């Protein structure tokens, strides 16, 4: 009767008579609501709470009981349950419980999304721009935000790919569900467990953001085994947790980003061509900051104001010489490097205007940029690339992960290059 009543309201319902059938029905499914009777034949309703919670921890739980078992119902409420439905009940009581459960689930999803945004927050900069290429990228992102199609964001490290991914999620119909960001440069086994989960231990990012958006940062660094699993997820929306044969489903929109040329990676045999075709249904190019000279001053003022507020500083602007130097600089670390420079300037500047003396030495006397194919020694290309990555990341650990080396190796390189804390030694 309860199942029929819920189906008439337009819900998808599975009715199960015992624990085994119930666990089988919810296995691999993202449920919003579970009704649990305290009289399950040979199964005690209280004893199955733990098993249900492992399989569907995000669901709301309603205990169904009669007045003779009210004591057990109260105990169930203390363990996990969010509501109680006493038998016999009227339709209006069921509708009230459904309304409360739906509202709690909505608030829960909003809270998860906000927590993810706070954890991911990198002092957002405004997407408004005076640069034509950037405006076109943002316009395309807004145009395709409502689609379910995978997106590929191309751009150098520090150009704001993650920032744009968060906006695409916010503009989409999935904004009430979580956005989960994963850096793909981590260790293979750990990344696989983080993404897909471990049987009996952790649900994984896919389960946590089911219904929302999964952002794969630096997707080109995925190991071959994980690439194969991601291809299956794209095609069939199916996956298994680590050390588990049970097939699960996930309704997620995938946004991937890369700072390397994935087509070259495919030609080199380091990335699956079929996975690239699945990811680049829509491809968005984000220009580097050196090609957005008209935006440098506005971005610098944004970060300067933000850090001044945080540190109760009276810094409020720049001298004309400082602005000229910033506009002439090539910003190899892009917006991330600009952010770091502004944080440093606020700490060093005792006056209201940031001058040349408050900017790092490499900005005033920048080293030349080299590209692959330039007629220079290999070590010169390596040094240029390493310094650009270090300048655009928040920590040496993150830079080492992107470069594919351990932190001790990166420290040795920086010492050999005469670099201290990401800046050339004086």
N, C-alpha and C positions, 0 to 999 in steps of 0.2 A: 504493500500500500504506500509506504514511504517512497519507494523507488518510482512508482507511477506518478505520485504527486509531484516529484521533482522533475520528471520527464515532461510533464504537462507545462511546467514553468520554463521549458526550453533548455534544461541542463542535460549533459551527458552523464549517465548514471551506470554504475556497475553494482549489482546486488549479489552479495556473497553470504553463504550460510555458516561458514566456519573460518578459522584463522588461516588455514592453508590456502583456501580459495581467495581469501581477502588479500593475503600477501602476494599471491600470484597475480591478482588483478591490478594492484598498485605498483608492482615491480616495473621499473623503467618508465613510469608515468609521472608527470608533474600534476599533482592533484591540488585543488584548492580547498576541498572540504571532505572530511571523513565523519560518517555517523557510526558510532560504535555501541552495540548493545552489550550490556553487562551479562546477558544470558546467551552464551554461544554454544549451548550443548555441552560438549566435553571440555570446552575452553573457557577459562575464567577471563572475563573482559579486562580485569585489572592486570592480569599476567601478560596480556598481549600488548599492553601499551608500549613497552620498550621496543618490541619488534616493529610495531607500526611507526614509531617515532624515527627509527633508523631508516626505514624505507621512504617515509614522506614527512620529514621534519618540518617542512615549510607549510604544510597544510593546517587548516583550522580543524579542531577536533570537537565534535558534539557527542556527548554521552547520552544514550537513550536508556531510560530505566523506569521502573515503576516505583511507587511510593514505598514498597517493602524493602527496596534496595537503595534507599536514599543515602544511607551511610556510605556505601561503596561509591556512589556517585560523587559525593563530596570529596572522598579520597582521590578519585580520578581527576576531579577539578584541580586538586592541589598538585598532582603529578604533571599533567600536561593540558587537560581539556580546557577549552575556552567557553563552552556553553553546555547547558543541560536541557534535554527534552523529556518531560515526564509523560508516561503513558497512563491513560489515553490522552491524546492531544487533538486540538482543533487545527484546521488549515491555517488560521490566522496566526497561531503560535509558531507554526513551521515557517511561515513567511517572515515573521519578525526575526527569528533566528537566522534565516538566510540573509536578511538585510544586514544584521549585525556582523555576520561572518564576512560578507562581501566588503563591508566598510573596513573591517579590521585587516583583511587581505590587501585592500587598496592602500591603506596607510602603511602596512608592512612593506609593500613593494616600493612605495615612495621613500620610506626610511632606508631601505637597502640601496636605492639609487643615490640618495643623498650621501650615505656613508661612502659609497664607491667614488662619488665625485669629490668628497673631502679628502679621501686617501689619495686620489689621483691628482688633486689640484696642484698646479704649478704656478700660481699667481697669474691667472688668465689675463691675456692681452685682448684688446678689442679686435674683432674681425674686420672692422671698417678699415678701408685702405684707399690710398690715392693712386695705387699702382694698378694698371689695366690687367695684367696677368693674374694678380691676386684677386681682383674683383671678379674675374671670369671664373677662377677656381671656386670661390665662395658661392657664386651664383649657380654653378653646376652642382655643387654639393647640396644646396638648398632644393634644387629642382629634383634631385634623385633621392632625397631623404625619405620620402614616403614609400619608396619602392622596397621590396624584399630582397632585391638583387645584391650580391656581394659587391664590395667596393675595394679598389686598390688606390691608396694614396702614395704617390711618389714624391720624394723630396729629400734633400740633404738632412743630416742630423741637426736638430735644433730649429727647423723651419716652422714647427707648429702642427705637425701631423696629428699628434694626439689631441691637441686643442680642437682641431677641425673635426676629428672623429667624435668628440664629446658633443659638439654642436649638431652634427648630423643625427646623433642619437636623440638629442633634445628636440629636434625638428620632426622626428619620425613619430609614427603611431605607437612605437614601443617605449616611449619616454617614461611611462609609469612602471616599467620593468627595469631591472638593473643593467648598467653598462659595466662590463668586466674587462679590464685591460691586462694583457699578458705580454711580457717581454720574451721574445722567442730565442734570445741569445743565451739562455741558461743551459745547465746540464741536461742532457737528453732525458734520462730517467726521471729526474725531478720535474722537468717541464711536462712530461707525459702524465705524471701523477697529478700535477697541478691542474692540467687541462681536463683530463677525463675522470679523475678521482681514483681512489683505491678502495677495493671491496672491504666493507666493514670499518673503514677508517675515516675517509673524507669524501664528500660528494663530488668535488671537483668544480672548476669554474663553469663548465657547461651547465651543470645542474643548477648552480647558483644564479646564473643569468638566463635561465630558460624563459623564453618569451621576450627577452631583451636583446642586447647587442654584445657580441664578443669582438674585442679589438685586439688584433695580433700585431704587435709592434716588432718591426724588423723580421718579417715573416721569412725572409731569405735565409735566415740562420736555422730554420727548422731542420732537424735531422731527418734522414730518409724515412725511417719508420713512422715518425710523427706526421710527415707529409702524406704518407699513405692513409693514415687514419683521418687526417683532415679532409682528404679528397672524398672519402666515404661519407663523412659528415656533410660535406657540401652537396653530394649527389642524393643521398638517401636520408639525411637527418638522423643517422643511426651511429651508435658507438657502444663500446664496452669499457667498463672501468678496468684498471690494471688488476690482474689476477682474478678476473671474473669473466665467465662465458655468457652471462645474461646480456641480451641486447637491449639497449635503452634508446630513447628518442629525445631529441632536443630541438626546440623551435627557436633558433637564434639567427640573427642577421650578422653576418661576418663582415667586418671592416678590417682590412689588412694594410700595412704600410711597409715601405722599404726604402732604404737609402742607397741600395745597390741596384744595378741594372739586372732585373730578374731574367730578362731575355738572354743576357750574356751568361747568367748562372745556368739557364737551361742548356745553352750550347756547350757549357763546360761540364755538363752532367751532374751539377750540384743541386739542381731544382727540377722538380717534375713539370714537364710541359703541360700535362693535362690539368694539374693543380693551378698553374698560372692562368690557363684559359678560364678555369672556374672562378678565379679571384678577380680577374680584370674585366668582368662584365661591364663595369663602368670604371674608368681610370681617370684620376684627377692629379694633375701636376701642380705642386706647390713651389713657387719660385724661391730661390735663396734670397737672403736679405741684401746681398750686394747688388741684386737686380731690382731692389725696392728702395732706392735711395730716398724717394719722396716720403717714405714711411718711417725712416730712422728717427727723426726728431720726435714724432708723436709717440713712438714706442719707448724711446728713452725717457720722455717726460712721464709716461704712464708708470714705468718702473721706479723712476726717481721719486715720484709722489708716493707710491706705495711703500717703499722702504723708508722714506722720511716719516710717514705716519707711524710705521711700526717701531721706529727707534726714537720717536719724538724729536726729530731733527728739524732745524729751520731751513734746510736746503730746499730751494724752490725753483732752480733753473740752472742754466749753463751760460758760460761766457761765449762770445762769438768764436773765439779761437777753439774752444772745446767742441762746439757744434761743427765747425769746419773740419776738425780732425776726425770726428766720428763719421761725417759724411764721406770723407776720403778713404776711410778704412774699409777693407774688403769683408770683414766679419766672417771668417771661415767657420766659426761656431754658430753663426746665424743668431736667431732671437735668444737662444739660451745663453750665448756668450754675452750679448748685450745686457741681458738681465743680470748676469754675474758682475759685469763692469759697473752697472748702476748700484748694485748692492755695495760693492767696494767703495765707490765714490761717496756714497752717503756716510760710510764709516770714517773716511779720511777727510772729508770736507768740513772745516770749522765755520765756514761762512755760508751765505745764502746762494752763492753761485759756484757751480763746479767748474774748475779751470783745468788747464792742461796738466798741472802738477798733481791732480787727483785722478788722472787716468793712468792705466798700466803702461809700462814702457813699450810693450810690443804693439800697442795701438798707435803710439807716436812714431815708432820706427819699425813698421811691420816687416816681417820676413817675406820674401817673394813666395807666391803660390805656384806650385808645380802640379802638373797633371800627368796622368799615364801617357807615355809616348814622348814626353819632353826629353831632350837630349841632355840628361843629367844622370848622375850615378843613382843606382837603385836605392841606396840608403837615404838620399835626399828626398825621394818620393815617399819612402816609408816614414821619415821624420815629419814631413808635411802632413801626411794623413793622420799619424798618431796625435800630433798637436791639435789638429782640427777636432778630432773626436773628444780629446780631453777637455778642450775649451768649451764644448757644447754639452757636456754631461755634468750631472750634479755631484758625482763622486768618482774616484778612481776605480772603484769596484764595478760601477756601471760601465765606465769606459773600457775596462778590461774585458767585460762580458761582450760588448759590441765588437771589440777587436779580436775576440776568440782566444785570449790568453789569460793566464792567472794574474792576480794583482802584483805578485812579486816580480814577474817578468816585466810588467808595465813600469814598475818603479825603477827597475834596472835601466830600461830604455830611457826614461825621463832623466835619470842621472847621467847617462851617456850623452844625452842631448843638451845637458846644462840647463835643465828645466826644474823649477821648484814650485810646487803648488799650482801647477798648470800655467805658470808664467815663466819667461826666460829669466835665468838668474842674472842679478845685476853685476 
